Amino acid sequence: GEVVDRTTRLLPARAQVRMPTEKLQKALSVLDAASEGDLYQTLTSHWPDAERLVGARGAAHQPPLPGAGELAFAERLMLADTVGYLPDDILTKVDRASMAVSLEARVPILDHRVFELAWRLPLSMKHRDGETKWVLRRVLERRVPRALFDRAKMGFGVPVGEWLKGPLRDWAEGLLAARRLERFDAARVRGLWAEHLEGRRDRTHQLWDVLMFQAWAEHRRATAAARAPRPAVALEPGR
């Protein structure tokens, strides 16, 4: 992993990729996919072997990709993102983050008319000769310089990985204590936590998944305890 990371740093800026080791491992794991569902789960999951992490009873079932034979494989992947990843993940985060500061955020490309048009377009207008978002790029090049859209994606994620080593370390250490990881393979999670703190590997995504579950479980326990009826206290005579 360290060799891959060091090697990619020698590439030109345009060819740089985030988390090269993790992306290489994910690309290699695709070769072992036994079905379309397995392939999609491998591409989208931080923990493709969740059953090993939480045990068979806790492993989530991966449903088959939606859209039977009438859609091409790439379109079934798009549909799976449309009904799952978008509403259950990134759009939810945008809505919560913007509403928390009373900011009206709108995503023009999700206007229902644009959405309906996009789904009516043939796949060849979305991906052509290795170029993604083909028709959208053709529209953009009429209005803005190519350099503004023909470039690597620029995310705006917060530095959670560094926060876990700094201001969030005590909070994370508490939730990742071995005695509190009864639902997980504690040794494996603790090993990833040590790798992350020592800077050997960036384990932000895997750790954050576990931390969010742990924080949710702690909240549920605290809420249940607060709502539990208090036992009656028998008073001694004369009091």
N, C-alpha and C positions, 0 to 999 in steps of 0.2 A: 504493500500500500504506500509506504513512504517513497519507494522508488518511483512509482507512478506519479505521485504528487510532485516530486522534484523534477521529473522529466517534463511534465506538462508546463512547468513554470518557465522552461526554456523556449516554449513556443511563442510566436508573435501574439500580441494582445488580442487580435481578432480571433485567434484560434484557442484562446484560453477558455476553460470550462470550469464551473463550480463543482467541487466535490468529485474530482476525476476518478478516484479509486472507487467510490460508491457507485458511480455511473457505470464504470467498467464491470464491476461485480454484478450489477443488475442486468447489463447487456448479456453477460455470460450465462446468468441464471435463466434467461429466456430460452436458451437452447434446451433446457430440461422440461419446459412446459408441456404437459400432456394433453391440454385442451385449450380452447379459446379462453375459458374462464380462468384457468391457471395462468395463462399469459397475461391477461388483464390484471389479475391480482399481483403478479410479480412486478409489473410495471408501475403499479400505483401504491403498493404497500411498503411501509418502512420495515415491516416484519413479515416477510412472505412465508415464514415457517411459524406462524403464530401458535399452531398446535403444540409445538415444542416449548414455547415460552410459557403458555398458560395451562397446558394439559388438554387432553381431548375434550373434557367437559366444558372448557371455556372457549374453545376455538370457534370462531365465527364460520358459518357456512357461506361459501362463495357461490352465489346463484349464477346460472348461465347468463351469457350476454343477451340483452334484449334484442328484439328484431330478428325473427327467424330468417329463412332463406331469401326473403325479398330484398334484403340489404346486403351490400358487400361487407367484408370483414372490417375494413377501415370505418365504414359507416356505423357498424355495430359498436365499435370502440367509441366513436363520437356520441352515439346515443347513450351508452353507459355513462359517459361523463355528464351528459345533459341531464339525466334523471338521478344521478348520484353525486358525483364530485362537485358539480356546480352548486346545486341548492343546499347540499349537506356540508359543504366545506367553504370554498373561497367566497361565494356570494354571501354566505352567512357571516363570515368574518368581516367583510366590507360593511355589511349592514350594521352589525353590532358596533364596530369601531366608529363609523360615521355618526350613528345615532347617539353614541355616548357623549359626543361633543356637539350635538344638535346640528350636524352637518347633513344637508340633503345631497346624497350621492346618487347619481343615476348612471346607468351603463347604457349608452345609446345603442350599442350593437345588440342589446337584448330587447329592444323595442319589438313587440310581437310581430310587426310587419316585416322588419328586417329578419327576424328569426324564421318566420314562415318562408320568406324568399330563400334564405340560405339553405333550408332543408329541401326546397324544390330543385335546387341546382344540382347538376350531375357531379359525381365525385371528381371528374376530370377538370372541373373548374375550381376545385378546392386544392387539389394536389396534382402538379404536373411537372414532369421532368425533374423530380427531386425538390421542387419548390413548393413550400406549403403556403396556404392562404393565397392561392394564385390570383383569383379574381379580385380579392381585396387589395392586393398589391397593385394590380392594374388600375384600380380606381384611385389609389393613393398617388401613384406616380403622375397623374394628371394635375394634382393639386400641390404636392409638396416635393422637395428634393428627395431623391432616392436614399441619400445618406441618413435621412431621418427614420426610415422604416426598414431598410435593408441592412440590419445590424443585429447583433446579439441581443437577446432579451435583457432588460434591466429591471430586476426586481426591487422591491422596497421592504424586504424583510428586516425585522429588528435583530440585533446581535444576541439572540437568546443563548447561543453557545458560550459566548464570553460572559454573559450575565450569570450562567450556571457556575462558572469558575469564580465569580466575584460576588456581587450583591445578592444573588439568589442561592449561593452555595449552601448556607445553613438550612434554608427552607428545603432545598432539594435533598440534602443529606438526611434530614429528618424523615422525609417521605420514602427515601430509598434505603432506610435502615433495614438490615436483613430480617429483623423480627416483624417488620411491617409489610414484607413482600410475600405474604403467605399465598397469594394468588398467582405468583410468578415463579419462574426459575430464578431464585434469589441469587445464586452464584453467578449466573450469566449476566443478570442485570448489574450486579455489583462489579463484575469484571469490566463491563462497558463504561460504568461510571468512573472506575479507576483510569481506564484508557483516556477518557475525555479530560479528566482533571490533570493528568500528566502530559496532555498535549500530543499523545501518540496517534490518536485518531479523533476525528470530529464525530461524535455520537449524538449530536443535538437531537436529531429527529427521533431516533429510537428512544432516547431518554425522555424526551418531552411527551411522547405517547404514554409511557408508563407514569410519568409524573401527573399528567392530566387525569388519568384514571384514579391514581392514588388520592389526589386532591378531591375528586368527586366523591370517592368512597368515604373519605374522612368527613366531608360535608354531610353526606347522607347519615353517617353514624351520629354525628353531633346533632342533627335535626331530629332524628328518631329519639335520642336520649332526652332532648328538651321537651318533646311532646309526650313522653311516657308518663302515665299517671303516677303521682307520688303516693307512696304507701301511707295508709292512715296511721297516725301516731296516737297511741292510747295514753291518755293523761291519768296521772295518779289522782286518787280521790282528794278533793279539797283544792284542786288547782283549776 
